[in-house]
Amino acid sequence: MFSRVSFLSVFATFVALSASQQCFGLDGSKLDDTFAPCNPTAKHSGCCATNRPSSAELCLDTGLCMSTTGQSTGMIWQAGCTDETGKAVECPRVCPGVSNNFGGLTAIKAWNIQQCDSGTYCCRAPNDKRSCCDSSSAPKVTISSLGSLQLPVATATPVPSSTSSPSSSPKDVAATAVSTGSTFLATSAASPDTCTKERHQTAVVGGTIGGLFGTIIVALACLAFWLHKSEARQRRLKNHYEEQFVQTAAYRRTLASTISLLGSNELEEVKSRPTTSP
């Protein structure tokens, strides 16, 4: 019961602190209630749409925002600040804003930050789906990282009570913002066509490799069958010749024995003939 009440108190305190500060877009216009400061306890802070009923944005410790909505998940945004002028050091300044008159560009409420090369980023309008990396008019910036993910963490100090159901009140809790230490780079959401193309290419490559391995296996099977048949044929020929040789040798022995026997009989016959005198 205590943990549930504490969580609700912490959440209510965090929302109350966030609501106490107005967020402004990069052009100085007021943002709606879905936007809240990333660090509500600070005098000024970057703002993100953390109050959305669904797919709320996540804050980075640099005041930038990470989208969690559909195909835009992982994309980084520069949305605004609690300082209307944008001059506070806590306000995100990766892309140009009201503090520097947008670098001579048209004022815009928010920027989508796209990564080009390692450490190089460009800024484009929220509804612009084209790459800004090769655009000569798009603002460019070089920075090691865009920041670390920042999550609101509340700490509660329970007040001892003699009642069986301890509770806490908003005064017992304090909402703070901490960084997870995980740095993030800007990403661009892939379009359905890109995903379909990648899946098609993957299927083609997989089919090609599978077909190649299948061909190799069939070829090896054919070779093994041919070798087996050839070996069997060689064995049959060998057995046939050996049988013929054995039969020929036996025939020769029989023939020689017969000739020898005939010769002996003729000799005995000659010897047995009576001799006559002339």
Steps between C-alpha positions, in 0.01 A plus 500: 500500500781734591691448175185559294411820687862615480510445126176693449631781719828512313324505165262774615790706633697461177199601291429796727858623479502454124174686460630795698733598215386608155681355200571703188584390148823599331320794343379625839143378461328329793485122485194303610468300821643184347843667525672513838850595620746212511639627831206656688709594804739716298441868427498425128497176309452357155145382428365180346154353443519281810132553589357332194238237591680250279844485342639770726841637405811430706739772615873508442720680751578760234134609482440315174213254458477141375185387323326174590224518239474236225750543218639814668628298797859596578492829310644798686323837525582847626159615623542796733581635844343664804693816410296688242812669364691173473808671645522296821798264504263214580314544170603262219700675229603228257292658226446877462217668690363832614817569701702549180212604275505153341826580324313709246259215419124503533385461860381149578331349807709180512782318320551136410869412533641256246840332522717526189849374588660411831457811714337701221131589506257715304171666593178468302137601546277251685295413192797483263570134417790575266858461613658830596858370495560612140294817527710816484230700678450261793677592826792268578666430833792287618466349847627183668153387616151637542474406867401225740154371572349674801220356710304660785578327828321579821626427850260457789569538871227318691368657819463247784142459609319303764228408253499164328502657154797735464469764233698787360401843386642718223720676753673170573623454145721687260510457124840514335639419159798273452695381198532134410844564350398348168592732215284524192558591139236642272315251286267535206189287489498258208210533260280196419644494147853483641406218738326310220801546273738379771284195567484427126878532467549274801265243349682515164841458663370217717341329201819534295716353777248222560488420129880494479531261793222285356680478165827405672326229704330355190831505309679320784222242518523438124879467523473251787242296305720499188805390700297224663373375163850520348649306790231233473565469125874465560434227755277311258762521222773387738295202617415411139863506386613305803234239431602483135863468600424219740293321238774548236770370735291194583438440130870520427582256776235261375623533143860442601402200705299360209785548253742343742271204550451452125872512444561236764238267352646529151846426637378194683320385187816530295697313758247222511506434126701185404810555302546304167825420338548584135 
